[in-house]
C-alpha cells in the first residue's frame, strides 16, 4: 500500500475537493438554470436558430438559460466534463456515439463536396485524389469523412480549427483551397456571396442533426427534451423555425445575389443615412427598409412601373397621398413614407401575431394590400393552416389568382404569388445586408464601404 507524507495527503485531498467542486459547479437544471453549448456567432443563421430553439426549451422547463458559444471540436470534452447540460450545436447523431447521448433528430441535411467553378469539379470520391479538401474541426462533415475513411483509407483531408463552414467556402471560392465539405444549407447561404462555387457531389449519408448530452445525463432532462421536440413538431413550431431561418435560402439566383452585393458598394452609401432616419422614426431595422427598397426599385429613386407605381419605395398614388407625400420621386420622402406605411400595416396586425411573422405579413400587405392579405389568411385557415404564420400563409397566398379560390373571398383576385416572391426575396436581401455589415466593420468617422467579393465582380462583367 502506498504511503504519503502528511503534507502530500493534505494536498491530494485538497485537489480532490477542488476537482469535485469543479465537477459540481454546473447548476442543477431543476433549480431553474440551464447551461447550453451553442455554435459561435460566426455560424450565422445556424447559431441564431439554435439559440432560439434553446430559449424555447428553457421556457418549456420554466428555466433561465446560460449560453456558452463553443467551437465544434470542443463540445464532446466540455459535455464529458459537465461544463454544460447539453450542446445545441447541429451535431450529426452518429458522432462519438459511445460518449454522448442524443436527443431527437430535428433536421436532416445533405453533406456535399464543394469546389471552385474554375477547375473541373470531381464527380466521385476517387477524383478527390490530389486535391486539397478541407473540413471544420469537430463538425458533422468531419464525422462523415471519418465514416467514409473506414471504407476508403486513401481519403485524406485537412481539418481546420477555429473556422466556420462559410469561411472554408470563401477559401474555396478564392482558390486558396480546392474543395471543402459543407451541408446544403451552408452552401445555399455561401452562394449569395461567392459565385465561384459548385456542388460536386453528395458525400456519405445525410446528417440527422440533434442535440447532444453527456453519457451520464439526467434521464429526466433527456425525457424533457424528447417531450419538447415532440410538442414543437406536432404544433408546427419547429417547421416555422426552420422556414424562418432556412426557407428563403434558395430564393435568389446567383446573378441576382451578385447584382445586390455590387449595388451595396455602388448605390447604398448614398441612401443609407435616409434608411437610418426612417428606421429611427418608425422603430424598424434600416437594413430591412433598405432590402424592401432594393426589391422594389433597386435603389433607383426615379423608378416607375407601367401601373404608375413610382419612386424608391414604389408607392401608389393612393398610398403617397395617405402618407402625405408631395413628390414620390424624392428619395427622402419616398423612404420615410414607405417606412411609415410598413409600420402602419404591421400595427394593424392582431396583437397575437409574433415577430418576425408580423413583419413578413406586413411586407405581403405592402405589396398586395391589407385586404388581400386578410383573404390569404382566411384561405389558410380554411385549409387547416395557421393564419398567423407566414410559413403557412405563403403556401396558400398564390392561389388568390385562381377563380375557384378568390371568388369565395371578400377582396377577389390578387397576384398572391408576387407577394410571396417579394417577401422571400426581401428576407434574403435582409440577411445579406446583415452579413455584409458584420464583415465591413468601420469606424463611425469613416465612410461606409462594402467589399465586393472578387468572383462576384467577375460575374458582373
C-alpha positions as CSV (number, residue, x, y, z in Angstrom):
1,X,0.0,0.0,0.0
2,X,1.4,3.4,-1.0
3,X,2.1,5.8,1.9
4,X,2.4,9.6,1.5
5,X,3.7,12.2,3.9
6,X,1.1,14.2,5.7
7,X,1.6,17.4,3.7
8,X,1.2,15.4,0.4
9,X,-2.0,13.7,1.7
10,X,-3.4,17.1,2.6
11,X,-2.5,18.5,-0.8
12,X,-4.1,15.5,-2.6
13,X,-7.2,15.7,-0.5
14,X,-7.5,19.4,-1.3
15,X,-7.0,18.7,-5.0
16,X,-9.8,16.1,-4.9
17,X,-12.1,18.5,-3.2
18,X,-11.3,21.1,-5.9
19,X,-12.0,18.6,-8.7
20,X,-15.3,17.6,-7.1
21,X,-16.2,21.3,-6.7
22,X,-15.4,21.9,-10.4
23,X,-17.4,19.0,-11.4
24,X,-20.3,20.1,-9.2
25,X,-20.1,23.8,-10.4
26,X,-22.7,23.1,-13.1
27,X,-26.0,24.4,-11.6
28,X,-28.9,21.9,-11.2
29,X,-31.3,22.4,-14.2
30,X,-34.2,21.5,-11.9
31,X,-33.4,24.6,-9.9
32,X,-34.1,26.9,-12.8
33,X,-30.7,27.3,-14.6
34,X,-30.0,25.5,-17.8
35,X,-26.4,25.8,-19.3
36,X,-26.2,25.1,-23.0
37,X,-23.3,25.0,-25.5
38,X,-24.3,26.7,-28.8
39,X,-22.4,27.4,-32.0
40,X,-20.3,30.5,-32.2
41,X,-21.9,33.6,-33.8
42,X,-19.8,33.2,-37.0
43,X,-22.1,30.3,-37.8
44,X,-24.7,32.8,-38.8
45,X,-28.3,31.5,-39.3
46,X,-27.4,28.2,-37.7
47,X,-26.2,29.9,-34.5
48,X,-29.4,32.1,-34.4
49,X,-31.6,29.1,-35.0
50,X,-30.1,27.0,-32.2
51,X,-30.2,29.9,-29.7
52,X,-33.9,30.5,-30.4
53,X,-34.6,26.7,-30.1
54,X,-32.8,26.6,-26.8
55,X,-34.7,29.6,-25.5
56,X,-38.0,27.8,-26.3
57,X,-36.7,24.7,-24.4
58,X,-35.8,26.8,-21.4
59,X,-39.3,28.2,-21.4
60,X,-40.6,24.6,-21.6
61,X,-38.6,23.9,-18.4
62,X,-39.6,27.2,-16.8
63,X,-35.9,27.9,-16.5
64,X,-33.4,30.6,-17.3
65,X,-30.6,29.8,-19.7
66,X,-26.9,30.5,-20.0
67,X,-25.4,30.1,-23.5
68,X,-21.8,29.1,-24.0
69,X,-20.5,29.6,-27.5
70,X,-18.0,26.9,-28.4
71,X,-16.1,25.5,-31.4
72,X,-17.4,22.2,-32.7
73,X,-14.3,20.2,-31.7
74,X,-14.5,21.2,-28.0
75,X,-18.1,20.1,-27.4
76,X,-17.5,16.4,-26.6
77,X,-14.9,17.2,-24.0
78,X,-17.0,20.0,-22.5
79,X,-20.0,17.7,-22.1
80,X,-17.9,14.9,-20.5
81,X,-16.5,17.4,-18.1
82,X,-20.0,18.6,-17.2
83,X,-19.4,22.2,-18.3
84,X,-23.0,22.3,-19.7
85,X,-26.2,20.3,-19.5
86,X,-26.4,19.9,-23.3
87,X,-25.0,21.0,-26.6
88,X,-27.4,22.6,-29.2
89,X,-24.8,22.7,-32.0
90,X,-26.1,20.8,-35.0
91,X,-24.3,17.6,-34.3
92,X,-24.6,14.5,-36.5
93,X,-26.2,11.8,-34.4
94,X,-23.6,9.3,-35.3
95,X,-20.7,11.3,-33.9
96,X,-19.0,9.9,-30.7
97,X,-21.8,7.6,-30.2
98,X,-20.1,5.9,-27.2
99,X,-19.5,9.1,-25.2
100,X,-22.7,11.1,-25.9
101,X,-26.5,10.7,-25.8
102,X,-28.5,12.4,-28.5
103,X,-32.0,13.9,-28.4
104,X,-34.5,13.5,-31.2
105,X,-33.3,14.5,-34.7
106,X,-34.9,17.8,-35.7
107,X,-33.4,18.3,-39.2
108,X,-31.8,16.3,-42.0
109,X,-29.3,17.9,-44.4
110,X,-27.2,16.6,-47.3
111,X,-23.4,16.8,-46.9
112,X,-21.7,18.0,-50.1
113,X,-18.2,18.3,-51.6
114,X,-18.0,21.9,-52.8
115,X,-15.3,23.0,-55.2
116,X,-14.3,26.1,-57.2
117,X,-16.1,26.6,-60.5
118,X,-12.9,27.5,-62.4
119,X,-11.5,23.9,-62.3
120,X,-13.1,20.7,-63.5
121,X,-15.0,19.5,-60.4
122,X,-14.7,15.9,-59.2
123,X,-17.7,13.7,-59.6
124,X,-16.8,10.9,-57.1
125,X,-14.6,10.4,-54.1
126,X,-11.8,8.8,-56.1
127,X,-11.4,12.0,-58.1
128,X,-10.5,13.9,-54.9
129,X,-7.1,12.4,-55.1
130,X,-4.5,15.2,-55.5
131,X,-6.9,17.9,-54.5
132,X,-6.8,19.8,-51.2
133,X,-10.0,19.1,-49.2
134,X,-10.9,21.0,-46.0
135,X,-13.4,20.5,-43.3
136,X,-14.3,22.3,-40.0
137,X,-12.9,20.5,-37.0
138,X,-15.5,18.6,-34.9
139,X,-18.2,19.2,-37.4
140,X,-20.8,16.8,-38.8
141,X,-18.9,17.0,-42.1
142,X,-15.7,15.7,-40.4
143,X,-17.8,12.8,-39.0
144,X,-19.0,11.9,-42.5
145,X,-15.4,11.9,-43.7
146,X,-14.2,9.7,-40.9
147,X,-17.1,7.2,-41.6
148,X,-16.0,7.1,-45.2
149,X,-12.3,6.7,-44.4
150,X,-13.1,3.3,-42.8
151,X,-14.1,2.1,-46.3
152,X,-11.6,4.3,-48.3
153,X,-8.3,4.6,-46.3
154,X,-6.8,6.7,-49.1
155,X,-9.3,9.5,-48.4
156,X,-7.4,12.5,-47.0
157,X,-8.4,15.9,-45.8
158,X,-7.3,18.9,-43.8
159,X,-9.1,19.7,-40.5
160,X,-9.4,23.4,-39.9
161,X,-9.8,24.6,-36.4
162,X,-11.3,27.9,-35.4
163,X,-13.0,28.5,-38.8
164,X,-16.7,28.2,-39.9
165,X,-18.0,26.5,-42.9
166,X,-18.7,29.9,-44.6
167,X,-15.0,30.8,-44.1
168,X,-13.9,27.5,-45.7
169,X,-16.2,28.0,-48.6
170,X,-14.8,31.5,-49.1
171,X,-11.3,29.9,-49.3
172,X,-12.6,27.5,-52.0
173,X,-14.1,30.4,-54.0
174,X,-10.9,32.4,-53.8
175,X,-8.8,29.4,-54.9
176,X,-6.9,29.0,-51.6
177,X,-8.4,25.5,-51.3
178,X,-9.6,23.2,-54.0
179,X,-12.7,21.8,-52.2
180,X,-14.5,21.7,-48.8
181,X,-17.2,19.7,-47.3
182,X,-20.3,21.6,-46.1
183,X,-24.0,20.9,-45.8
184,X,-26.6,22.1,-48.3
185,X,-27.8,25.0,-46.2
186,X,-24.3,26.3,-45.7
187,X,-23.8,26.1,-49.4
188,X,-27.0,27.9,-50.2
189,X,-26.0,30.8,-48.0
190,X,-22.4,31.0,-49.3
191,X,-23.6,31.2,-52.9
192,X,-25.1,34.5,-52.2
193,X,-21.7,35.9,-51.6
194,X,-19.4,33.7,-53.6
195,X,-20.4,32.9,-57.2
196,X,-17.4,30.7,-57.8
197,X,-18.8,27.6,-56.0
198,X,-20.2,24.4,-57.4
199,X,-21.6,21.4,-55.6
200,X,-19.5,18.5,-56.9
201,X,-21.5,15.6,-55.3
202,X,-23.1,14.5,-52.1
203,X,-20.9,12.6,-49.7
204,X,-21.9,10.0,-47.2
205,X,-25.3,9.7,-45.9
206,X,-27.3,12.8,-45.0
207,X,-26.7,14.2,-41.5
208,X,-29.5,13.8,-39.0
209,X,-28.9,16.7,-36.6
210,X,-29.7,16.6,-32.9
211,X,-28.8,18.0,-29.5
212,X,-26.1,16.1,-27.6
213,X,-26.0,15.2,-23.9
214,X,-23.2,13.6,-21.8
215,X,-23.4,9.8,-21.4
216,X,-24.5,10.2,-17.7
217,X,-27.1,12.8,-18.4
218,X,-30.0,13.0,-16.0
219,X,-32.7,10.8,-17.6
220,X,-35.4,13.3,-16.7
221,X,-33.7,16.0,-18.7
222,X,-33.4,13.8,-21.7
223,X,-37.1,12.9,-21.4
224,X,-38.0,16.6,-21.2
225,X,-36.0,17.2,-24.4
226,X,-37.9,14.4,-26.2
227,X,-41.2,15.8,-24.9
228,X,-40.3,19.2,-26.1
229,X,-39.3,18.2,-29.6
230,X,-42.4,16.0,-29.9
231,X,-44.6,19.0,-29.0
232,X,-42.9,21.6,-31.3
233,X,-43.1,19.1,-34.2
234,X,-46.8,18.4,-33.6
235,X,-47.8,22.0,-33.2
236,X,-45.8,23.3,-36.2
237,X,-43.3,25.4,-34.2
238,X,-40.3,23.5,-35.4
239,X,-41.4,23.8,-39.1
240,X,-41.9,27.5,-38.7
241,X,-38.5,28.0,-37.1
242,X,-36.8,26.0,-39.9
243,X,-38.6,28.1,-42.5
244,X,-37.8,31.3,-40.7
245,X,-34.0,30.6,-40.9
246,X,-33.7,28.5,-44.0
247,X,-36.9,28.6,-46.0
248,X,-35.7,31.5,-48.2
249,X,-32.1,30.5,-48.7
250,X,-32.5,29.4,-52.3
251,X,-34.8,32.2,-53.4
252,X,-32.1,34.3,-55.2
253,X,-30.3,33.3,-58.4
254,X,-26.6,33.8,-58.4
255,X,-26.7,36.7,-60.8
256,X,-29.4,38.5,-58.5
257,X,-27.3,38.0,-55.4
258,X,-24.2,39.3,-57.3
259,X,-26.0,42.3,-58.5
260,X,-27.2,43.1,-55.0
261,X,-23.7,42.8,-53.5
262,X,-22.4,45.1,-56.2
263,X,-25.2,47.6,-55.5
264,X,-24.4,47.8,-51.8
265,X,-21.0,49.1,-52.9
266,X,-22.1,51.3,-55.6
267,X,-25.5,52.7,-54.6
268,X,-26.3,52.1,-51.0
269,X,-23.8,54.5,-49.4
270,X,-25.7,57.4,-50.9
271,X,-29.0,56.4,-49.3
272,X,-28.0,54.7,-46.1
273,X,-28.5,57.8,-43.9
274,X,-32.1,58.1,-45.3
275,X,-32.9,54.5,-44.4
276,X,-31.4,55.1,-40.9
277,X,-33.5,58.2,-40.5
278,X,-36.7,56.3,-41.5
279,X,-35.7,53.5,-39.1
280,X,-35.3,55.9,-36.2
281,X,-38.8,57.4,-37.0
282,X,-40.6,54.0,-37.2
283,X,-38.6,51.6,-35.0
284,X,-37.8,49.4,-37.9
285,X,-34.4,48.0,-38.8
286,X,-32.8,50.2,-41.5
287,X,-31.5,47.1,-43.2
288,X,-35.0,45.7,-43.6
289,X,-36.1,49.0,-45.1
290,X,-33.1,49.0,-47.5
291,X,-33.9,45.4,-48.5
292,X,-37.5,46.4,-49.2
293,X,-36.4,49.4,-51.3
294,X,-34.0,47.3,-53.3
295,X,-36.6,44.7,-54.1
296,X,-39.0,47.5,-55.2
297,X,-36.7,49.7,-57.2
298,X,-33.1,48.5,-57.0
299,X,-32.5,51.8,-55.1
300,X,-33.5,53.9,-58.0
301,X,-35.4,57.0,-56.8
302,X,-36.8,57.6,-60.3
303,X,-38.2,54.1,-60.8
304,X,-41.7,53.9,-62.4
305,X,-43.8,50.9,-63.2
306,X,-46.4,50.5,-66.0
307,X,-49.1,50.9,-63.3
308,X,-47.7,54.3,-62.3
309,X,-46.2,53.0,-59.0
310,X,-43.2,55.3,-58.5
311,X,-40.1,56.1,-56.5
312,X,-37.6,54.4,-54.3
313,X,-40.3,52.6,-52.3
314,X,-42.6,52.2,-55.3
315,X,-45.6,54.0,-53.8
316,X,-49.0,54.1,-55.4
317,X,-50.7,57.5,-55.7
318,X,-53.2,56.5,-53.0
319,X,-50.5,55.4,-50.6
320,X,-48.5,58.5,-51.3
321,X,-51.5,60.7,-50.6
322,X,-52.3,58.8,-47.4
323,X,-48.7,59.3,-46.2
324,X,-48.6,63.0,-47.2
325,X,-46.0,62.6,-49.9
326,X,-45.7,65.6,-52.3
327,X,-43.1,64.1,-54.6
328,X,-42.8,60.3,-55.0
329,X,-39.5,60.7,-56.8
330,X,-37.9,62.5,-53.9
331,X,-35.8,59.7,-52.2
332,X,-36.2,61.0,-48.7
333,X,-40.0,61.5,-49.0
334,X,-40.4,58.1,-50.5
335,X,-38.2,56.2,-48.0
336,X,-39.8,57.8,-44.9
337,X,-43.3,57.3,-46.3
338,X,-42.6,53.7,-47.2
339,X,-41.3,53.0,-43.7
340,X,-44.3,54.6,-42.1
341,X,-46.7,52.7,-44.3
342,X,-45.0,49.4,-43.5
343,X,-45.1,50.3,-39.8
344,X,-48.8,51.1,-40.2
345,X,-49.5,47.7,-41.8
346,X,-47.6,45.9,-39.1
347,X,-49.5,47.7,-36.4
348,X,-52.8,46.7,-38.0
349,X,-52.0,43.0,-37.4
350,X,-53.7,41.2,-34.5
351,X,-51.6,41.6,-31.3
352,X,-51.2,37.8,-31.0
353,X,-49.1,37.6,-34.2
354,X,-45.4,37.5,-33.1
355,X,-42.3,38.7,-34.9
356,X,-40.9,38.0,-37.4
357,X,-44.2,36.7,-38.9
358,X,-45.7,40.1,-38.2
359,X,-43.2,41.8,-40.4
360,X,-43.3,39.2,-43.2
361,X,-47.1,39.6,-43.3
362,X,-46.8,43.4,-43.3
363,X,-44.5,43.1,-46.3
364,X,-47.0,40.9,-48.1
365,X,-49.7,43.5,-47.4
366,X,-47.3,46.3,-48.6
367,X,-47.3,44.5,-52.0
368,X,-50.9,43.4,-52.4
369,X,-52.8,45.4,-49.9
370,X,-54.1,44.6,-46.4
371,X,-57.4,43.2,-47.7
372,X,-55.8,40.6,-49.9
373,X,-53.6,39.6,-47.0
374,X,-56.7,39.0,-44.9
375,X,-58.1,36.9,-47.8
376,X,-55.0,34.8,-47.8
377,X,-55.2,34.4,-44.0
378,X,-58.8,33.2,-44.3
379,X,-57.9,30.8,-47.1
380,X,-55.1,29.4,-45.0
381,X,-57.4,28.9,-42.0
382,X,-60.0,27.2,-44.2
383,X,-57.4,24.7,-45.3
384,X,-56.2,23.8,-41.8
385,X,-53.2,26.2,-41.7
386,X,-52.2,28.8,-39.1
387,X,-53.4,32.2,-40.3
388,X,-50.8,33.9,-38.1
389,X,-47.9,32.1,-39.6
390,X,-46.1,33.3,-42.8
391,X,-44.8,29.7,-43.3
392,X,-48.4,28.5,-43.7
393,X,-49.8,31.6,-45.5
394,X,-47.2,31.6,-48.2
395,X,-48.5,28.2,-49.3
396,X,-52.0,29.5,-50.0
397,X,-51.5,33.1,-51.0
398,X,-50.5,32.3,-54.6
399,X,-54.0,30.7,-55.1
400,X,-55.6,34.2,-54.9
401,X,-55.2,34.4,-58.7
402,X,-57.4,31.3,-59.2
403,X,-61.2,31.8,-59.6
404,X,-62.1,28.7,-57.5
405,X,-60.5,30.5,-54.6
406,X,-60.7,34.3,-55.0
407,X,-64.4,34.2,-55.9
408,X,-65.1,32.9,-52.4
409,X,-63.2,35.7,-50.7
410,X,-64.1,39.3,-50.0
411,X,-61.4,41.2,-51.9
412,X,-61.2,39.0,-55.0
413,X,-58.4,38.5,-57.5
414,X,-54.8,39.2,-56.4
415,X,-51.3,38.3,-57.6
416,X,-50.6,36.5,-54.4
417,X,-47.6,34.7,-55.8
418,X,-46.0,38.0,-56.5
419,X,-46.3,38.9,-52.8
420,X,-44.6,35.6,-51.8
421,X,-41.7,36.2,-54.1
422,X,-41.3,39.7,-52.8
423,X,-41.3,38.7,-49.1
424,X,-38.9,35.8,-49.6
425,X,-36.5,37.9,-51.7
426,X,-36.6,40.7,-49.1
427,X,-35.7,38.1,-46.4
428,X,-32.7,37.1,-48.5
429,X,-31.6,40.6,-49.1
430,X,-32.1,41.5,-45.4
431,X,-29.9,38.5,-44.3
432,X,-27.3,39.5,-46.8
433,X,-27.2,43.1,-45.6
434,X,-26.8,41.9,-42.0
435,X,-23.9,39.6,-43.1
436,X,-22.2,42.3,-45.2
437,X,-22.5,44.8,-42.3
438,X,-20.8,42.4,-39.9
439,X,-18.0,41.8,-42.4
440,X,-17.4,45.5,-43.0
441,X,-16.9,47.0,-39.6
442,X,-15.7,50.5,-39.9
443,X,-15.1,53.4,-37.6
444,X,-18.0,55.8,-37.2
445,X,-16.0,58.6,-38.8
446,X,-15.1,56.6,-41.8
447,X,-17.2,56.5,-45.0
448,X,-19.3,53.3,-45.4
449,X,-17.9,50.9,-47.9
450,X,-18.8,47.3,-48.9
451,X,-16.3,44.7,-50.0
452,X,-17.3,43.3,-53.4
453,X,-16.1,39.7,-53.5
454,X,-13.9,39.2,-56.5
455,X,-15.7,36.2,-58.1
456,X,-18.9,38.2,-57.9
457,X,-17.2,41.1,-59.5
458,X,-16.1,38.9,-62.4
459,X,-19.7,37.5,-62.8
460,X,-21.0,41.0,-63.3
461,X,-18.5,41.9,-66.1
